[in-house]
Amino acid sequence: MSAPVDSKNRTGDTPMSLPYGLVVGDPIAHSLSPVIHLAAYRELGLDWDFSRRQVPAGGLAKLLQKLEGEAGFARGEACRGLSVTMPLKPEALRLAAYVDGLAKATGAVNTLVPSSGAWTGFNTDVAGIVEAFRGGGARSSTAASFEAVIFGSGATAGSAIAALRELGAETITVVSRSLDRSGPAFVAAERMFVEVNHLSWGDEAELAKVLGRANLVFCTVPGPNQKTLPLPDLNPQAFVLDAVYDPWPTPIASWAEGYGAKVIPGWEMLAYQGIAQVKLFTGREIGSAVVIGALENAIRDRRGQETRYSN
């Protein structure tokens, strides 16, 4: 077994050894993916590194070409995978030589893994959403009355549709600013042959009825924009997952807590999608406790630093 990773000497910014993984995007300095991966590698006893790499829009192809030229790439001894964030997800989908069925169905790739000298695209956001709900206590259901609501209609909402269907939601309502159905979520729904209801933010009366029955609620709306969301009454038995985790609590979280609903923070979704990436990179499974604990500590430390800097 390899020696354990000494995370204290790993900044998450510069690769130190091989094998390694990267999180790529722009901006990228805020990414907590290194916390997830390094904690997982340490728990697995792997002397692997994981770091951030700033890659602007249009730059992913050049990076992949560079990585393919590294010694040991074809044997899986160099880069073991990429965690892909915005604005590179559309490029990842386009550049992958092979695309996993779930990624193809949702039209979203957030993970690239090399295999036999080529890249395969995966979507681990679906697993992140499913496991975050389950970790928060939500259980799958086959009841015809099992309903879910999604705030937002972007790419993450498309992944949420797949996740909520996996959890058993028979009725899914997407709530967006307007009734324009050209967003990625609706395209993904058509690709997956899933019928979704659609409400605009202005349909407050109908939204109140839907939220009063909802079992699962997922929000993809950025924190600052949540202040303008129409938030009527909520089923107190609902489970509410907010993809946003900083700053916390968000307006959605505070609203849901006010009705006694179970609120699941976005860092748990982040942790579970990262755990799915670790399995793709290493071929090994890891429990969630170590990763979620490391992530919560990192978020707590980051907030403490921001408080000190603002005083």
CORRARA-V219192 format. One record per pair of residues at least 12 apart in sequence whose C-alpha atoms are under 10 Angstrom apart, sorted by the first residue. I is the first residue (numbers start at 1). GAP is how many residues later the second one is. Records with the same first field share a line. If there is no record, write none. Layout:
BEGIN
I: GAP, GAP
END
This chain:
BEGIN
1: 43, 44, 45, 46
2: 40, 42, 43, 44, 45, 46
3: 39, 41, 42, 43, 44, 45
4: 37, 38, 39, 40, 41, 42, 43, 44
5: 33, 34, 35, 36, 37, 38, 39, 40, 41, 42, 43, 44
6: 32, 33, 36, 41, 42, 43
7: 27, 28, 31, 32, 34, 35, 40, 42
10: 24, 25, 28, 39, 40, 41
11: 23, 24, 27, 38, 39, 40, 41
12: 17, 19, 20, 21, 22, 23, 25, 26, 37, 38, 39, 40, 41
13: 15, 16, 21, 36, 37, 38, 39, 40, 41
14: 35, 36, 37, 38, 39
15: 33, 34, 35, 36, 37, 38
16: 32, 33, 34, 35
17: 30, 31, 32, 33, 61
18: 29, 30, 31, 32, 54, 59, 60, 61, 62
19: 27, 28, 29, 30, 31, 53, 54, 57, 58, 59, 60, 61, 62
20: 17, 18, 27, 28, 29, 30, 31, 57, 58, 59, 60, 61, 62, 261
21: 13, 16, 17, 27, 28, 29, 30, 31, 57, 58, 59, 60, 61, 62, 92, 257, 260
22: 12, 15, 27, 28, 29, 30, 31, 32, 57, 58, 59, 60, 61, 62, 90
23: 14, 27, 28, 29, 30, 31, 32, 58, 59, 60, 61, 62, 87, 88
24: 27, 28, 29, 30, 31, 32, 36, 39, 58, 59, 60, 61, 62, 63, 64, 65, 86
25: 27, 28, 29, 30, 31, 32, 34, 35, 58, 59, 60, 61, 62, 63, 64
26: 27, 28, 29, 30, 31, 59, 60, 61, 62
27: 26, 27, 28, 29, 58, 59, 60
28: 24, 25, 26, 27, 28, 57, 58
29: 23, 24, 25
30: 22, 272
31: 20, 21, 54
32: 19, 20, 235, 238, 239, 242, 263, 266, 267
33: 17, 18, 19, 50, 237, 238, 240, 241, 262
34: 15, 16, 17, 18, 49, 240, 261
35: 15, 16, 236, 239, 256, 257, 259, 260, 261, 262, 263, 264
36: 14, 234, 235, 236, 237, 238, 239, 241, 242, 252, 254, 255, 256, 257, 258, 259, 262
37: 12, 13, 14, 234, 237, 238, 240, 241, 244, 254, 257
38: 12, 13, 240, 253, 256
39: 251, 252, 253, 254, 255, 256
40: 234, 235, 238, 239, 245, 246, 247, 248, 250, 251, 254
41: 237, 241, 245, 250
42: 248
43: 243, 244, 247, 248
44: 238, 240, 241, 242
46: 236
48: 31, 32
49: 30, 31
50: 29, 30, 31, 32, 33
51: 31
52: 30, 31
53: 29
55: 29, 30, 31, 32, 33
56: 30, 31, 32
57: 29, 30, 31, 32, 33, 34
58: 29, 30, 32, 33
59: 29, 32
60: 24, 27, 28, 29, 31, 32, 35
61: 27, 30, 31, 33, 34, 35
64: 18, 28, 31, 32, 48, 50, 54, 55
67: 12, 47
68: 46, 49, 50, 51
69: 48
72: 45
73: 41, 42, 43, 44, 45
74: 40, 41, 42, 43, 44
75: 39, 40, 41, 42
76: 37, 38, 39, 40, 41, 205
78: 36
79: 34, 35, 202
80: 32, 33, 34, 35, 198, 200, 201, 202
81: 30, 31, 32, 33, 34, 38, 39, 40, 196, 197, 199, 200, 201
82: 28, 29, 30, 31, 32, 37, 39, 195, 199
83: 26, 27, 28, 29, 30, 39, 40, 41, 190, 191, 194, 195
84: 25, 26, 27, 28, 37, 39
85: 24, 25, 26
86: 24
88: 21, 22
89: 18, 19, 20, 21, 22, 32, 34, 66
90: 17, 18, 19, 20, 65
91: 17, 18
92: 16, 17, 18, 19, 20, 27, 28, 29, 30
93: 14, 15, 16, 17, 18, 19, 27, 28, 29, 30
94: 13, 14, 15, 27
95: 17, 23, 24, 25, 26
96: 13, 15, 16, 17, 18, 22, 23, 24, 25, 26
97: 15, 17, 18, 20, 21, 22, 23, 24
98: 14, 15, 17, 20, 21, 22, 23, 24
99: 13, 20, 21, 22, 23, 24
100: 20, 21, 22, 23
101: 20, 21, 22
102: 19, 20, 21, 22, 24, 57, 60, 90
103: 18, 19, 20, 21, 22, 23, 56
104: 17, 18, 19, 84, 87, 88
105: 18, 53, 54, 57, 82, 83, 84, 85, 86, 87, 88
106: 17, 20, 49, 50, 51, 52, 53, 54, 55, 56, 78, 79, 80, 81, 82, 83, 84, 85, 86
107: 16, 48, 51, 52, 77, 78, 80, 81, 82, 84, 85
108: 13, 14, 15, 16, 17, 18, 47, 48, 50, 51, 76, 80
109: 12, 13, 14, 15, 16, 46
110: 12, 13, 14, 15, 163, 167
111: 12, 13, 14, 162, 163, 165, 166, 169, 170
112: 165, 168, 169
113: 164, 167, 168
114: 166, 167
122: 154, 155, 158
123: 36, 150, 153, 154
124: 35, 145, 146, 148, 149, 150, 151, 152, 153, 156
125: 31, 33, 34, 35, 37, 38, 144, 145, 147, 148, 149, 151, 152
126: 30, 31, 32, 33, 34, 35, 36, 37, 38, 40, 143, 146, 147, 150
127: 32, 33, 35, 36, 39, 142, 145, 146, 147, 148, 149, 150
128: 31, 32, 35, 138, 139, 140, 141, 142, 143, 144, 145, 146, 147, 148, 149
129: 27, 30, 31, 32, 33, 34, 35, 38, 89, 112, 113, 114, 137, 139, 140, 141, 142, 143, 144
130: 30, 32, 33, 34, 35, 36, 37, 139, 142, 143
131: 32, 36, 137, 138, 140, 141, 142, 145, 157
132: 109, 132, 133, 134, 135, 136, 137, 138, 139, 140, 141
133: 30, 31, 34, 83, 84, 85, 106, 107, 108, 129, 130, 131, 132, 135, 136
134: 33, 105, 130
135: 129, 133, 134, 137, 153
136: 103, 104, 105, 126, 127, 128, 129, 132
137: 102, 125, 127
138: 29, 77, 78, 100, 101, 102, 124
139: 28, 29, 100
140: 24, 25, 26, 27, 28, 29
141: 24, 25, 26, 27, 28, 29, 74
142: 25, 26, 27, 28
143: 25, 26, 27
144: 24, 25, 26, 27
145: 23, 24, 25, 26, 68, 69, 70
146: 21, 22, 23, 24, 25, 26, 67, 68, 69, 70
147: 17, 18, 21, 22, 23, 24, 25, 26, 63, 64, 66, 67, 68, 69, 70, 91
148: 12, 13, 16, 17, 19, 20, 21, 22, 23, 24, 25, 26, 62, 63, 65, 66, 67, 68, 69, 70, 90, 91, 92
149: 12, 15, 20, 22, 23, 24, 25, 26, 47, 48, 49, 58, 61, 62, 64, 65, 66, 67, 68, 69, 70, 91
150: 14, 22, 23, 24, 25, 26, 35, 48, 66, 67, 68, 69, 70, 71, 90, 91, 92
151: 22, 23, 24, 25, 26, 48, 49, 50, 66, 67, 68, 69, 70, 75, 78, 91
152: 22, 23, 24, 25, 31, 33, 48, 49, 66, 67, 68, 69, 70
153: 21, 22, 23, 24, 25, 27, 28, 29, 30, 31, 32, 33, 34, 45, 66, 67, 68
154: 22, 28, 29, 30, 31, 32, 33, 34, 66, 67
155: 28, 29, 30, 31, 32, 33, 65
156: 28, 29, 63, 64, 65, 87
157: 17, 26, 27, 28, 29, 31, 32, 61, 62, 63, 64
158: 16, 25, 26, 27, 28, 29, 30, 31, 34
159: 25, 26, 29, 30
160: 12, 25, 58, 59, 60
161: 12, 13, 24, 25, 27, 28, 31, 33, 34, 35, 57
162: 23, 26, 27, 30, 32
164: 52, 53, 54
165: 29
167: 49
169: 45, 46, 47
170: 24, 25, 26
171: 23, 24, 25, 26, 39, 43
172: 22, 23, 24, 25, 26, 38, 42, 44, 45
173: 22, 23, 24, 25, 26, 34, 37, 38, 41, 44
174: 12, 22, 23, 24, 25, 26, 44, 45
175: 22, 23, 24, 25, 26, 27, 28, 32, 44, 54, 55
176: 22, 23, 24, 25, 26, 45, 53
177: 22, 23, 24, 25, 26, 52
178: 20, 21, 22, 23, 24, 25
179: 19, 20, 21, 22, 23
180: 18, 19, 20
181: 17
186: 12
200: 30
201: 27, 28, 29, 30
202: 27, 28
203: 27
204: 25, 26, 27, 28
205: 25, 27
206: 26
207: 23, 24, 25, 26, 27
208: 22, 23, 24, 25, 26, 27
209: 23, 24, 25, 26
210: 22, 23, 24, 25
211: 20, 21, 22, 23, 24, 25, 27
212: 20, 21, 22, 23, 24, 25, 26
213: 20, 21, 22, 23, 24, 25
214: 20, 21, 22, 23, 24, 25, 26
215: 19, 20, 21, 22, 23, 24, 25, 46
216: 19, 21, 22, 23, 24, 25, 45, 46
217: 17, 21, 22, 23, 24, 25, 35, 39, 46
218: 21, 22, 23, 24, 25, 34, 46, 48
219: 21, 22, 23, 24, 25, 33, 34, 47
220: 21, 22, 23, 24, 46
221: 21, 22, 23, 31
222: 20, 21, 22, 23, 24, 28
223: 19, 20, 21, 22, 23, 24, 25, 26, 27, 28, 29
224: 23, 26, 27
225: 26
226: 24, 25, 26
227: 23, 24, 25
228: 23
229: 22, 23
231: 20, 21, 24, 25
232: 23
233: 22, 23, 25, 26
234: 21, 22, 23, 24, 25, 26, 27
235: 21, 24, 25, 26
236: 20, 21, 22, 23, 24, 25, 26
237: 22, 23, 24, 25
238: 18, 21, 22, 23, 24, 25
239: 17, 21, 22, 23, 24, 25
240: 12, 13, 16, 17, 21, 22, 23, 24, 25
241: 12, 15, 21, 22, 23, 24, 25, 26, 27, 28
242: 21, 22, 23, 24, 25, 26, 27
243: 21, 22, 23, 24, 25, 26, 27
244: 21, 22, 23, 25, 26
245: 19, 20, 21, 22, 23, 24, 25, 54
246: 19, 20, 21, 53, 56, 57
247: 52, 56
248: 17, 18, 55
249: 14, 16
250: 15
253: 12
267: 25, 28, 29, 32
268: 20, 23, 24, 25, 27, 28
269: 23
270: 21, 22, 25
271: 17, 18, 19, 20, 21, 22, 23, 24, 25
272: 15, 16, 19, 20
274: 14, 17
275: 12, 13, 16, 17
END
